[in-house]
Structure formats: structure tokens, C-alpha cells
Amino acid sequence: MLLAGAFALGVAVLASLRAGALPASAPPAPDASGLSADSLQTLHAAAGVQLGAPGESVGPVSAEYHARTERLRARLDATPDDAATLDSLATLLYDAHKREEAATYYERLLELDPGRRQAWLDLANCYGSLVRWSDVGALMTRMLVRFPDDASALYNLGVAAINQGSVQEAREWWERAARQETAGAVAAMARAALERTRDQA
């Protein structure tokens, strides 16, 4: 089914954008979470975090995770407008598969500091993981006001559109993303998405 495939593609792309490790070409066929368990574990191992399956206890790491979240929450209680702490807590919650809670912290972060390009993409990733495609579209539209012609925002608008059933609109966004000469991997992914949807327009 087109929407299920686009959802998986969209989550993989949003996750790779968030991780800062964009693939050089179209992403491999992702599992339902967007990245294979091995890929996800590798990303987190590089950050010093061991992951189990969502909701699975990983022993001492769970205790460390809870201790870190409590420290960050306490710091936010003392200084609610600390953008760095908001970002750290949002990222920690996202990595723990607590996307809805992470989204609330990314939203607060962007209210305080809308110039954080990566936070826009991280929040879009949360929304996409929660299958909130209209929110992804609205967020990326707002991001384009601050970061005109941002290839990642354009690409993600295409992902949001196709997941809402609009192949033609998705293709229009991907065409714009593909034209961004400095976009490199994102432009390549946009061209690959255009090729995959060529017969569906």
C-alpha cells in the first residue's frame, strides 16, 4: 500500500535527517520503526546509550536513563527557559521512544529559540513517528518561513503530503527539494522519491 510504504520511507528519512547521517542515495527498505534495530543500536552506541526494544528494560541503562531524565527535569524546574536543557531532555525522550512527550519539549524549545534548524526537524520526526502528518506539514511550512528553500523541509513536506494521499503535491515538494543544488543527499532522496512515484502521478 502506498501510504504504508511512504510512512516507512518518511520515518526513515526523518530519522536519518535527525541523526545527521543522511544516506548518499535512497534509503534501504526500512522496518516499521524506520531504521533497523542494528542501525538504531549503532547510532545510540555511538552516543553511549544501549537500547533494548521499546518498553524493554535494559538493566542499569534504564536506571541511568531515569536518573538523567530526572536531573534534566529538575534543571528545567529551576530554569524553565534553558534551551540547552530542553533540547537535551527532548532528545533523551525521543531516543527512549517517548515521542509524544519529546514533542512537547521540542515545541517549547522552538518557542524559545526558533532559529534551531535541527529542532524543527526533530519535532517533525516526532510528529511523523506519531502519524501526525498534518502537523508535519504545518511545521515544515512554518520552518520554510525561517529557513527558505530548506531541502529537508521541502522533502518532509512531500512525505507529509503523500501520507495524506496527495501524490501530486508530494511530487511538487520533492521536485523543489531535488532542485536544491547544495542539498546533496536530500536532493538525491527527493529524486529517488520522484522516480518511485512517477507512475502514480
N, C-alpha and C positions, 0 to 999 in steps of 0.2 A: 504494500500500500504506500502511495506516495508520501502521505503525511507522516507515517511511522518512520520511513526512511529518511525523510527530511528532518524529523525530530532528532534522530540519532546523529545525523550529519551535523545538525545545528549545535547539539550539545558538545560533540567532539570539537567542532571549530571554536565554539565559545570557550571550552576548557583549554584548548591549545592557545588561544589568544590570552586567556587569563594567566596561564603558566609562562607565557613569554617564549614558548618553544614552538613557533609556527613551523608546520611541515613545509618542505620545499615544493611539494605538489599536493594533489588532492589527498585528504586523509584516508587511511585504510578504513575498511569497514569496521565501525566501532561496535562495541557491545552496547547494551541498553543504557549504561551509565556514561557512555561517550568515550571512555578510554578503557583499554583492557586492564584487568587487575594488576598485571605485571607493570604496565606503563604507569599506572597510578601509584603503585608502590615505589617505583623508581623515582618518580617526581618527589614523593614525600620523603623517601630515604635521603635524597639529596638535601632536603631541608631538615633532616634529623628527626623525622617523625615516622614511626612504624604504624601502619594501618592494618586493621582487620576488615572484615566485611562490615557494611553499615550496621550499626547497632551491636556489633560483636565486641566483647571486651578483649583488649589486648594486654591484660595484666597491668604491669607497672606503668605502661604508657597511658592507660586510662586515668590512673591516679595523677600522672604528670599533666595530662590534658585538663583534668578538673582543677588542679592547682593553678595552672596558667590562666584558665578562664576566670577563676575566682579573683586572682591578682589583677587581671585586666578590668574586671567589673568593679573592683574596689577602687582602682585608679580612676575609672570613669565616674564613680560616685563622687570622688574628691574633685575631679576636674572634668566635668561633662563635655567641655568643648575641646578636648585634647584629640586632635585629628589623628595623630600617630597611634594613639591607643585605640581609637575607633577602628582604624584600618587593621591593626593587629588582631583585635577581637573579631572583627568581621571575617578576616581571612582564616583565623583559627576555627571559627564556627563553620565556615564553608568547607574547610578541609575535613571536618568531622561529619559532613553530610547534613548539617543543620541549616539548610539553605534559606528557609523562611526567616529564621532568627538572624542569620547573616545578612539577609536583605535589609532588615530594619536598621542595622548598623551601617551598611553601605549608604542607605538613604540619608541617615543623619550626617555621615561623612560628607556626602555631596552637598548637603545644605550648608555645611560649614566651609567647605573648600571645593567648589565646583570645577576648579582647574586641575583636579587629579584625573587625568585621562584614564588611567588603569582602573580607578574605582568605578567609572562608568561601565567599563567592560566587565568588571567583576560582578556588578549588580545585574547587568544583562544576563550574565551566566547564571546567576541565582534564579532570575525570572524564567529563563529558558528551562532550567532544571525542574522548576515548579510548573512547567507547561503554561506559563502566563505570557503567551505570545503577544497579546495586545499591549501588555506592559513593556515587553522588549521593544516593540515598535515605537511606542510613545517615548521611551527612554532614549533610544538611539536617535530619534528625531530631535529631541532636546540636546543630545550630545553634539549633533551636527551644527547647532546654533553656535556652540562654543568652539568646536573643532571642525570647521567647514571642510567638506570633502574627505573626512577621515575614512580611509578604506575599510577599517574594521567595522565602523558604524554602518557604512553602506552595505557591507556584506551581511551583517547581522540583521539589517532591515529586510534583506532578501530572505534570510532564514525565517524571520517572523512572518513575512508575507506568505511564503509557501506553506508554512504550518497553519495558516488561517485560510488556506485553499486558493490563494491567488498566485498562480504560476506566472502570469504575465507581469504582475507587479514585482514579484521576486526577481524575474529576469531583468527588469529595468534597473533595480538596485544593483544586481550583480554586474550589469554592463557598466554602470558608473564606477563600481569598485575595480573592475578589470582595467579601466582606463587610467587608474592612478599609477603612473609610472614608478613612483617611489615605493609603492606598496609591496613589491616583491612577492612574497609567499601568499599574501592575502589576494593580490591580483590573480595569481595562479589558481588559487582555490575558487575565485569567482569565475574564471574561465572554465574550470572543470565543472562547476555547477551549471553554467550555461550549456555546456556540451551535454551533460546528463539530462537536462530538461528541454533540449532542443525540440524534440518531437511532441512535447506536451503543451507547447505554447499555442 
